[in-house]
Amino acid sequence: MITHSSYAVEPWTLRESRLNLDVLPQSESVFSLSNGHVGWRGNLDEGEPHGLPGSYLNGVHELHPLPYAEAGYGYPASGQSVINVTNGKLIRLLVDDEPFDLRYGRVHSHERTLDLRTGLLHRTCEWTSPAGRRVRVRSTRLVSFTQRSVAAVAYEVQPLDGPARVVVQSELVANEQLPAGSGDPRAAAAPASPLEPEEHFASDTRLRLVHRTRRSGLRVAAAAHHTVTGPDGTSTSGESGEDVSRLTVTSELAAGQTLRLEKLVAYGWSGVRSLPAVRDQVDAALAGAADTGWRGLADGQRAFLDDFWARADVEVDGDAQIQQAVRFALFHVLQAGARAERRAIPAKGLTGSGYDGHSFWDTESFVLPLLTYTSPEAVAEALRWRQSTLPAARERAGQLGLRGAAFPWRTVDGAECSAYWPAGTAAFHVNADIADAVVRYTEATGDEEFERETGVELLVETARLWMSLGHHDPHGTFHLDGVTGPDEYSAVADDNLYTNVMAQQNLRAAADAAGRHPRAAAALGAGDEESAAWRDAAATMAMPYNDKLGVHEQSAGFTGHQVWDFAGTRPDQYPLLLHFPYFDLYRKQVVKQADLVLAMYKRGDAFTAAQKARNFAYYEALTVRDSSLSACCQAVMAAEVGHLNLAHAYLGEAALMDLEDLENNTRDGLHIASLAGTWLALVAGFGGMRHAGGVLSFAPKLPEKLTRLAFSVQVRGRRLRVEVAGTSATYTLVEGEPLELRHEDRPVTVARDRPVTCPVVLPEPRPEPEQPPGRRPEPRS
């Protein structure tokens, strides 16, 4: 989309200068607004035409049976799908009885602008109705960061060439008709009409609807308050039914006169509270929003984002697309997690129903690293949500005959709902990914209370799973057999190296945390003997290695498999999962997404520099990037081993995943992990940032087309700014006490008002590795 002629490359906005119905579903995703609790897709105010209507509340889902051709013990019985809740953004317009519909009449101009600094979505349109009346329509939309349950729209209509009678219908609508399924397994299986009506209300300028999901039993309420400004004679009336509550505004406007409607919408939901309680909840939220008013909400949005950008902005010189894309990415990752507050951060955020609104390991491995160093409070809340789901994870482990907790591969509320066990049940590495997020957050913040009250429990229960899942062989080596790693084209393998090295870290971290917090550990029944067993398993963890090739194996025996016939695979047969059986993929050397390469980034201490270079080259030739999670990892490691231009190309792929719709499914929502990966590719890749063992280190280097990179990170109450330009890197402490870090292998101490500049060590030139035919990333120009 960013390369479409109607989209401009600008540093702080995403601007669409004319409406293109051929990319309308994609535009609805990229113009989505959210705060992690409430999400509104970027649908047109009038609702039609649309690609995918979408209004979401984090955690609100419906249950549906999971069909199996052949039943098996331990298969999840019920799936979960995010649902489209009550639509509060609808504002329909009639001009002299003609509906404002851009498919009819004449559109003279149409512009939408997402302002990343203010968090506002602006729209301006000039349109002539089929009857010949020309009007200008303006709207501005927000989903509030400061008032978690609130979203708002300001809407104006103005006749341009003569008087007009206008009717504005502001609505709350439930059970909207959704488009037919696409057949893409990455899309949602959303149930039709999932909401059963419980109460409807319209009085004066206030509206309310209350519904309940049919199977999951969740009660959902939405309420709206309006402020109408127009000429004398403007009138309002309200009406409501089971699925629609409507305010109708009628006004006779002279040319140049304006009718303005400010609509405040509040949402609430609960699985346990009564109808009166949920009704009162939304009424109270609406009263608070009305007291603040539209202007106050907009000002609060700007203040919230001013603070965020001061902490999180990344500046890139030399690639204007990447500069726009990284800010777009930061904004949407913030939207996905800022006010999630003990709810999951789904793979698509609240921008669409793709992947049924499920949360995966993506959150802990890609999204939380960014938020740890920019908005750490959101990370603590995300991990407390994982802690709240421990009862379900313990139950699942017990069902599988294991100890501790087995966290789900995909879920909305914490229960496993993957119907495909090789990629679900066997993907135990999600446990280690959660533990990794706990360790990173604790190291970056020094939050001892969090570690004691949340971290210890998560680390202990995840460590227990590895001990019951794994075993020591007669030589004392600890093995984890029959697991699925990040690469979904290899399943149920022995000693997946990513899983092993991440489990190794998990075991050590659990023992360390139990030692720091003996009372918390004792309350969980974890003593010195169990900690010693964890440390022994970690010390003897298997690390599959092919001595002949001089590379680590993705899993035991992987390098002995037949290599996939890349030369015989047509470009239109990617992604392979849509054109070949998994059985064929599983027994070949072909990698969907970075697996061992991701292990080298996450656990760089487990590999030598020479091993990293050889491993990277070997797996580059096998990795087809059929997953949006791959390019950013490859960018980080390409930069580390010295392939800077290749890293720049992978950065471009991660950054433009949705803006160029590279996976052809942006229509279903944004790829939040790939967006977060844009930050990883820049900060961990070209910035060379690592944080392990309490040591913050940098090894910065830029590709030839980037002339400058600047970013900030928060570490233990300090704010550090890093600027890389040419052959030097400058470290400036913006806030906090002096900070000790490492530049390359050199210790550096940075204090307020005393920046430190260090020389950049450029890598030695080396031949670039090969990729599978036709899968080389596009070089940046």
ROKOL-993862 format. One record per residue (C-alpha): residue in three letters; x negated, y negated, z negated. Coordinates in pm, whole numbers, plus 50000, padded with zeros to 5 digits. Layout:
<recs>
ALAXYZ;...
</recs>
This chain:
<recs>
MET500005000050000;ILE497224975849916;THR496034979450277;HIS499544972750410;SER499794938450567;SER502444927250319;TYR500164932750019;ALA497454907949928;VAL494154914649753;GLU494114890149462;PRO492214892449133;TRP495114888448888;THR498294897249076;LEU499894923849289;ARG501834905049553;GLU504224918549817;SER504974891350072;ARG507834909150247;LEU510084938550176;ASN509184971250345;LEU511794998250300;ASP509355024750424;VAL507295020650105;LEU510155010849874;PRO509805041149641;GLN506075034749604;SER506644997749536;GLU509135006749264;SER506345025749088;VAL503624999449118;PHE506024971549009;SER507204991248706;LEU507274974348366;SER506914992548036;ASN505614989447684;GLY505215026547610;HIS508685028647453;VAL510965013847723;GLY510235017048093;TRP511925000448391;ARG510975010348744;GLY510554981548986;ASN513934986649150;LEU515584957049317;ASP517844937349084;GLU520944946549283;GLY520104983649258;GLU520304991949628;PRO518565001049845;HIS516395022049618;GLY513945050649631;LEU514295063649277;PRO516375045649014;GLY514555046748686;SER515095034748329;TYR513285055348067;LEU512955058347691;ASN509845076047570;GLY510845109847433;VAL514395110547570;HIS514765142347770;GLU517185169747857;LEU516685207047823;HIS517165231948104;PRO516635269448128;LEU513385281748283;PRO514185309748529;TYR511755338748562;ALA511775365148832;GLU510445388848566;ALA510625380548198;GLY507605383947971;TYR506855381047602;GLY505925346047494;TYR507335328347800;PRO508945294947705;ALA512705297947736;SER513525261547791;GLY512115233648003;GLN512265196447930;SER512815168448180;VAL512745131248124;ILE516075115848216;ASN517145083248370;VAL518845065648080;THR521245036348092;ASN520175011248355;GLY520124976548203;LYS518364958048483;LEU521254958548730;ILE522534924548847;ARG524754925349154;LEU525564894149357;LEU528414885649593;VAL528284854249808;ASP531724844849941;ASP532724881349888;GLU529684894750079;PRO527464917849869;PHE523834906949849;ASP522294937050026;LEU519004933250212;ARG519994959750465;TYR522584935450605;GLY522574899150703;ARG519184882750757;VAL516214882150520;HIS514224850150579;SER511654856650306;HIS511154881350027;GLU508284881349778;ARG507584900949462;THR504644893249236;LEU503424912548934;ASP501374888148726;LEU498894908348523;ARG498124879448287;THR501704872048186;GLY503264906648222;LEU506104892248430;LEU507534905448756;HIS508734876848978;ARG510974879749281;THR512064852749530;CYS514304859049830;GLU516034837450089;TRP518874855350263;THR521714847150497;SER524834867850451;PRO526574884350748;ALA529114855950721;GLY526344830050766;ARG525864816450411;ARG522194811250315;VAL521144814949951;ARG517964816449748;VAL517734842849474;ARG515044842149206;SER514494866948924;THR511884873148658;ARG511724905248459;LEU509834916948151;VAL509634946247911;SER508494931647582;PHE505244941247413;THR506174921747101;GLN509754934547056;ARG509474971647123;SER513124979147208;VAL513744949147431;ALA513634941547803;ALA514934910447978;VAL515804894848314;ALA516224858548415;TYR518284855848736;GLU519114825348948;VAL521144820349264;GLN521324788349468;PRO523214781249794;LEU520984763250046;ASP523174751950336;GLY526584744450186;PRO528954753249903;ALA529474789549810;ARG531574809449571;VAL529224833749394;VAL530054862849169;VAL527314878548957;GLN527944912448797;SER525534921548520;GLU525864957948428;LEU524844986448202;VAL525205018548404;ALA524685054448291;ASN524465086348498;GLU523335068948818;GLN523265090949123;LEU519675101949194;PRO518185111349531;ALA517925147949627;GLY514775166549522;SER511775165549755;GLY510655201549707;ASP507275189249582;PRO506435208949263;ARG504875177449119;ALA508275159949130;ALA510945162448862;ALA513805186848828;ALA516085160648678;PRO519545172448571;ALA522575155048721;SER524735133948488;PRO522855143248171;LEU524605117647948;GLU527965123647782;PRO529835091747688;GLU530495084147322;GLU531335047047309;HIS531675017247543;PHE532124980547461;ALA532374946347628;SER533244913847452;ASP532424878047540;THR528904880547690;ARG527864912547508;LEU527884947947646;ARG527104981847495;LEU527135018547594;VAL526405048647374;HIS525825083347518;ARG524485116847410;THR522505142347609;ARG524405174447668;ARG521785200147561;SER519005182547371;GLY521525163647158;LEU519775129947171;ARG521915099047119;VAL521075069247345;ALA522405033947312;ALA521915003047527;ALA523254968147462;ALA523014935147648;HIS523434898547560;HIS523774871047822;THR523224833747840;VAL524944817448139;THR524094782748271;GLY526084768748561;PRO528294739948677;ASP531644731648522;GLY534214758248597;THR531814787248567;SER533684816048402;THR532804849548250;SER534734881348178;GLY533774915548044;GLU535014950748097;SER533744985248009;GLY534285021848084;GLU532595054347991;ASP529535049548214;VAL529715012348306;SER529864981048097;ARG530004948948301;LEU529894911248261;THR531264892448562;VAL530264856048616;THR532104835048874;SER531024800648989;GLU531664775649270;LEU528254761749365;ALA527494732049584;ALA524404733049804;GLY521364730149578;GLN523234738749258;THR521944768049052;LEU523664795048852;ARG521284810148595;LEU521804841848396;GLU519464853048118;LYS520014889348024;LEU518504905047714;VAL518724943047686;ALA518004964447380;TYR517635002247367;GLY517695027747088;TRP517795065247055;SER517685092646795;GLY518075129846761;VAL519335127446403;ARG521025093946336;SER524795089446361;LEU526595069546627;PRO527175039546394;ALA523495039746295;VAL522225039846654;ARG524805013546751;ASP523644991346466;GLN520024997346567;VAL520494982946917;ASP522714954746794;ALA520024944546547;ALA517294946046812;LEU519474925247041;ALA520094899546767;GLY516344896146718;ALA515794891647091;ALA518584865747114;ASP517024846346828;THR513694846247014;GLY515314838247347;TRP514064843747700;ARG511354817447676;GLY510114830647345;LEU509904866047483;ALA507924853747785;ASP505564833447562;GLY505054863547336;GLN504234884747640;ARG501554860347752;ALA500024857947404;PHE499904895847371;LEU498174899247707;ASP495764870447643;ASP494514890147343;PHE494334922547543;TRP492404907647833;ALA489904891547596;ARG489124926747470;ALA489534947347784;ASP488914927848105;VAL486434942148354;GLU484824918748607;VAL483514932748935;ASP481684912049198;GLY481194925349548;ASP484394945549595;ALA487604925149578;GLN489854955749606;ILE488214972049307;GLN488484939849106;GLN492224938749166;ALA492614976149117;VAL490824978248783;ARG492994950748635;PHE496084967448778;ALA494874999748617;LEU494174983948278;PHE497594967448276;HIS499464999448352;VAL497485020248103;LEU498274994147839;GLN501944995847939;ALA501875033647900;GLY500525033647547;ALA500814999847376;ARG504085006347190;ALA504455044047234;GLU504055046646855;ARG504015083346764;ARG505335094447100;ALA503485110647387;ILE501845091447669;PRO503215109647978;ALA501135116448289;LYS503245091148480;GLY503745068048184;LEU507275054248207;THR506965045548577;GLY508785075448724;SER510035110648665;GLY507095128848824;TYR505905160148641;ASP509275158548458;GLY507885131148236;HIS505535155748065;SER502395147947872;PHE499305168847947;TRP495665170047839;ASP495215139948070;THR496155117047782;GLU493375127247545;SER490725131847814;PHE491255101248032;VAL493695076547882;LEU492625076347517;PRO488925069847591;LEU489885036747756;LEU492285027447477;THR489765037347208;TYR487465008747310;THR490164983547401;SER493364990647199;PRO492385015746930;GLU495635012246735;ALA497435028847029;VAL495035058447006;ALA495735063846637;GLU499465064346711;ALA499055088947001;LEU497065112846781;ARG499555109446495;TRP502155120946747;ARG500045151946814;GLN499875157546439;SER503675154946415;THR503955183246668;LEU501705206946470;PRO504675227946346;ALA505535236646707;ALA501845242546792;ARG501405265646490;GLU504535284546586;ARG503265288546940;ALA499905301446817;GLY501665326746597;GLN503795338046890;LEU500565344347083;GLY499035363546793;LEU496575335646712;ARG495745314546409;GLY495795276946385;ALA497595256546649;ALA498085262247021;PHE499025228547165;PRO501235228947476;TRP499965225447829;ARG502905203247918;THR505595188847695;VAL507845160047604;ASP508535167147237;GLY505705190847145;ALA507165224247255;GLU505515242747540;CYS507615240447856;SER505285253648124;ALA506885282648307;TYR503585292648469;TRP501485309548203;PRO498075311448382;ALA497965273548400;GLY499955268248079;THR499405293347803;ALA495835301147910;ALA494755264447928;PHE493655263947565;HIS491155236247633;VAL493905211347550;ASN493085219247185;ALA489485208347232;ASP490555177447426;ILE492685166447132;ALA489775172846896;ASP487475152847126;ALA489875123347107;VAL489905125546729;VAL486105125346712;ARG485795096446957;TYR488375074846781;THR486825081046439;GLU483315073346563;ALA484435041846742;THR486525027646458;GLY485145042146135;ASP488775047446030;GLU488235070445731;GLU491895069845627;PHE492925082445970;GLU490305109945962;ARG491395121045615;GLU495145120045679;THR495325130046046;GLY491935139546188;VAL491055167045944;GLU494315185646001;LEU494025183646379;LEU490385194646376;VAL490925223546132;GLU493935237846313;THR492335235146657;ALA489115251246528;ARG491085280346382;LEU492495288246724;TRP489005292546875;MET487995316846603;SER491015339146662;LEU490845335647041;GLY487125342747072;HIS484785370746969;HIS481095378346908;ASP479535404147140;PRO477025430247010;HIS474205405147069;GLY475895378546857;THR477005355647144;PHE480445340047098;HIS482795343547397;LEU486155328647492;ASP487685352547744;GLY490765349547963;VAL491165311847959;THR491975285348219;GLY489795254348237;PRO490545220648394;ASP490125234948747;GLU493595248048828;TYR492265267849125;SER490535291448878;ALA492675308048612;VAL492345333448331;ALA488555334848350;ASP485955344748094;ASP483805318047931;ASN484985287748125;LEU482035264948055;TYR484105233548000;THR486285251647748;ASN483265266547573;VAL481265234547528;MET484325214847422;ALA485335242347178;GLN481765241847047;GLN482095204646972;ASN485535210846818;LEU484125237246579;ARG481235215546467;ALA483475185146422;ALA485935205046212;ALA483155217245983;ASP481735182045951;ALA485115166345877;ALA485955193145620;GLY482665185145450;ARG483415148045439;HIS486955153345313;PRO486905184645096;ARG490255177444929;ALA492065173645261;ALA490385205445388;ALA491225224345071;ALA494875214545106;LEU494775232745441;GLY493015262945289;ALA489735255145468;GLY486685262145254;ASP482925265945290;GLU483125301345423;GLU485445291645708;SER483285261345792;ALA480205283645804;ALA481995306746050;TRP482845276946269;ARG479225265746273;ASP478015300846358;ALA480435304046650;ALA479375269846779;ALA475665278746753;THR476125310846949;MET478615298547211;ALA478185314447555;MET476875291647832;PRO477205310248167;TYR474175303648387;ASN472985317348722;ASP469195320148698;LYS468815327249070;LEU470705296049178;GLY469495275248885;VAL473005262748803;HIS475555267748530;GLU478595288048623;GLN482025272548597;SER483005305348434;ALA481325339048399;GLY480765353848745;PHE482155323748931;THR479095318949154;GLY479435355049271;HIS482885349249420;GLN483425344949792;VAL483215308649902;TRP486475294450035;ASP486685291250414;PHE486505253450421;ALA485665251850792;GLY488835271350871;THR491075249350657;ARG492925222150848;PRO493225186750705;ASP497005190750686;GLN496585221250459;TYR495495199950166;PRO496465200849887;LEU495745237949903;LEU498305246649634;LEU501115237149874;HIS499805259650155;PHE498025289650003;PRO498915314549728;TYR497265309349392;PHE496045345249405;ASP493835336349700;LEU492575304549537;TYR491805321549206;ARG489365346549355;LYS487365322149567;GLN484765295549502;VAL486935264649551;VAL487485237749291;LYS490655217049271;GLN489235191249032;ALA486045184048843;ASP485615210848577;LEU481955218148506;VAL481185182848625;LEU483605169348364;ALA481855190848103;MET478545174048188;TYR480085139948127;LYS481925149247808;ARG479065169847665;GLY476005154747826;ASP473905166047531;ALA474405202547633;PHE472585198647967;THR469175186348078;ALA468855159048342;ALA467565184448596;GLN470485207848525;LYS472965179548572;ALA471505170948914;ARG471525207149036;ASN474975214448896;PHE476435183049048;ALA475095191249396;TYR476325227249379;TYR479885219149272;GLU480205189349506;ALA480185213949796;LEU483145232749643;THR485375205049507;VAL488315194649725;ARG489905168749488;ASP493465181049519;SER494005164949181;SER494025128049097;LEU491905136348790;SER488795145148987;ALA487385114449158;CYS486715094348843;CYS484735122948683;GLN482715127449000;ALA482075090049005;VAL480675090548651;MET478315119548715;ALA477325107949063;ALA476165075548904;GLU474305093548627;VAL472355116248861;GLY471535087649099;HIS474045089149386;LEU475275053549341;ASN476975048049676;LEU478765081349643;ALA479865070649295;HIS481205038249446;ALA483215058449699;TYR484695080149423;LEU485465049049220;GLY487455035849515;GLU489455067949536;ALA490315067649165;ALA491115030549163;LEU493325031449473;MET495075064449397;ASP498445046849373;LEU497815014349554;GLU497035035049864;ASP499275064649766;LEU496415088949825;GLU498245119049677;ASN501495110849860;ASN503505111449538;THR503265076149401;ARG507005074849472;ASP507505096449161;GLY505445073648936;LEU501875062148884;HIS498905084448800;ILE498085069948459;ALA495015091848404;SER493505082248741;LEU494155045648660;ALA492315050548331;GLY489615068348530;THR488955035648713;TRP487695021348383;LEU485705053048314;ALA484045051648656;LEU482985015548601;VAL482095015948231;ALA480795051548187;GLY479595054348547;PHE477935021848649;GLY477755009048291;GLY476315042348180;MET478125040247846;ARG478045070547616;HIS479055072847252;ALA478035104547071;GLY476715112246728;GLY477505076946617;VAL475125062346878;LEU476425038147143;SER474175038847450;PHE474045024147799;ALA472135032848116;PRO473565007648365;LYS472965007648739;LEU474944993249030;PRO475465005449387;GLU474184983049663;LYS477544966749739;LEU478324956249381;THR476404925649264;ARG477754922648910;LEU479724942148652;ALA480894928748316;PHE483054945248051;SER483764944947679;VAL484144972947425;GLN485244973247063;VAL483204994246821;ARG483664994346443;GLY485084959546419;ARG482644944646668;ARG483254932547019;LEU480364937947257;ARG480164922947605;VAL477954939947862;GLU476954922648185;VAL474984940048457;ALA473644919448747;GLY470804928148981;THR468004944248785;SER469004933548435;ALA471664940648173;THR472654915947903;TYR474304926047575;THR476244898947387;LEU477934903947051;VAL481144883447064;GLU482494893446721;GLY481284911746413;GLU478144921846231;PRO474894930446416;LEU475154961746627;GLU472494987846697;LEU472685004647037;ARG470425020747292;HIS469565007947638;GLU468195037547833;ASP466025053147558;ARG465185020047392;PRO466785009247060;VAL468354974547076;THR469914953346801;VAL472404926946909;ALA473584898746680;ARG475984869546722;ASP474474841446930;ARG471454863047014;PRO472104881147344;VAL469574907247451;THR468584912347815;CYS466984944947927;PRO465674956748264;VAL467794981148464;VAL466035013348560;LEU467065022548913;PRO467215059449005;GLU464785075649243;PRO466305080849589;ARG467455116549649;PRO469395134049926;GLU473115130849877;PRO475005163249819;GLU477475177050069;GLN481225179450022;PRO483615204550183;PRO484265195350548;GLY486725166650571;ARG486735160250195;ARG483975134450170;PRO485335102850003;GLU485655071850216;PRO482615049250167;ARG483315014450034;SER482924986850289;
</recs>
